[in-house]
C-alpha cells in the first residue's frame, strides 16, 4: 500500500530537517546570538532572516561556500547572480588587491569609471550608464529617470517581487493571497519610452534622453554618484576575464536595430 503523505508528514519532515540544521551549525547559532545584540535579527538584509537562525558564512571559492562550522555547500545563488565568475576568482582577486593598495573610496570620481561605463554602453547598446552602490540604488535611479523622461508618475511593479528596500517599491513583496492583486484584472498600465535596464553589477543603463534630465538638474541633487573604486576595479577585471575565456563576444558597434524608438 502506497504511503500517504499529507500536512502531518510534511511537518515531520520539516522538523527533521531543522533538527539536522541545528546539529550541523552550532557556530552559526553562536554567531547569531552575538550579532542579534547589535543588529536587528542579527543580519543586515531581511532576506537572510531564517528560522531558527541565519546561516553565517566564513569563506568561499569557485562554486562552493563554507559556513563558520566548516560545512561546505554548492552555491547556486552566487549573491543573487552578481558573481558571474564564481567566488574569489584569481583574476578578480588580483585586480581588487591592486585597487586596495592604491585606495578604494576617494570621494571623487576615478578614471576607471569611464572605462567601465564605456564598455557597458558598447556591450549592451545603451548611450549612458549611471553606476550605483546597490541594486536598491539602481532601481531608485531607474524610476527617477523613467518619470523624468515620460512625465508620468506611475510605476508598474511585479506582484510578489522584490526590487529594493526603498519606500516606492517595498510593497507587495510577499503578499498573502487575500492581499495580492486580482490576477483576472489588470492593476495598472505600462508606458514604455526608450529603454532602461538594471545591470547585475549595480547600475542603471538607458538611452541618453532618459539620463540627461538628471544632468540638467530636473531630478534634484544626488550624493551617491558612483560605485566604489574597488567595485570598478573588480568589474574591469571581470570584463577581461570573460573576454579571455570567450564567455562574452567582443564589443561591436551599435546599429539602429539595437535601438528602441
Residue, then its C-alpha position, 0 to 999 in steps of 0.5 A: x500500500x502506497x504511503x500517504x503523505x499529507x500536512x502531518x508528514x510534511x511537518x515531520x519532515x520539516x522538523x527533521x530537517x531543522x533538527x539536522x540544521x541545528x546539529x550541523x551549525x552550532x557556530x552559526x547559532x553562536x554567531x547569531x546570538x552575538x550579532x542579534x545584540x547589535x543588529x536587528x535579527x542579527x543580519x543586515x538584509x531581511x532576506x537572510x532572516x531564517x528560522x531558527x537562525x541565519x546561516x553565517x558564512x566564513x569563506x568561499x571559492x569557485x562554486x562552493x561556500x563554507x559556513x563558520x562550522x566548516x560545512x561546505x555547500x554548492x552555491x547556486x545563488x552566487x549573491x543573487x547572480x552578481x558573481x558571474x565568475x564564481x567566488x574569489x576568482x584569481x583574476x578578480x582577486x588580483x585586480x581588487x588587491x591592486x585597487x586596495x593598495x592604491x585606495x578604494x573610496x576617494x570621494x571623487x570620481x576615478x578614471x576607471x569609471x569611464x572605462x567601465x561605463x564605456x564598455x557597458x554602453x558598447x556591450x549592451x547598446x545603451x548611450x549612458x550608464x549611471x553606476x550605483x552602490x546597490x541594486x536598491x540604488x539602481x532601481x531608485x535611479x531607474x524610476x527617477x529617470x523613467x518619470x523624468x523622461x515620460x512625465x508620468x508618475x506611475x510605476x508598474x511593479x511585479x506582484x510578489x517581487x522584490x526590487x529594493x528596500x526603498x519606500x516606492x517599491x517595498x510593497x507587495x513583496x510577499x503578499x498573502x493571497x487575500x492581499x495580492x492583486x486580482x490576477x483576472x484584472x489588470x492593476x495598472x498600465x505600462x508606458x514604455x519610452x526608450x529603454x532602461x535596464x538594471x545591470x547585475x553589477x549595480x547600475x542603471x543603463x538607458x538611452x541618453x534622453x532618459x539620463x540627461x534630465x538628471x544632468x540638467x538638474x530636473x531630478x534634484x541633487x544626488x550624493x551617491x554618484x558612483x560605485x566604489x573604486x574597488x567595485x570598478x576595479x573588480x568589474x574591469x577585471x571581470x570584463x577581461x576575464x570573460x573576454x579571455x575565456x570567450x564567455x562574452x563576444x567582443x564589443x561591436x558597434x551599435x546599429x539602429x536595430x539595437x535601438x528602441x524608438 
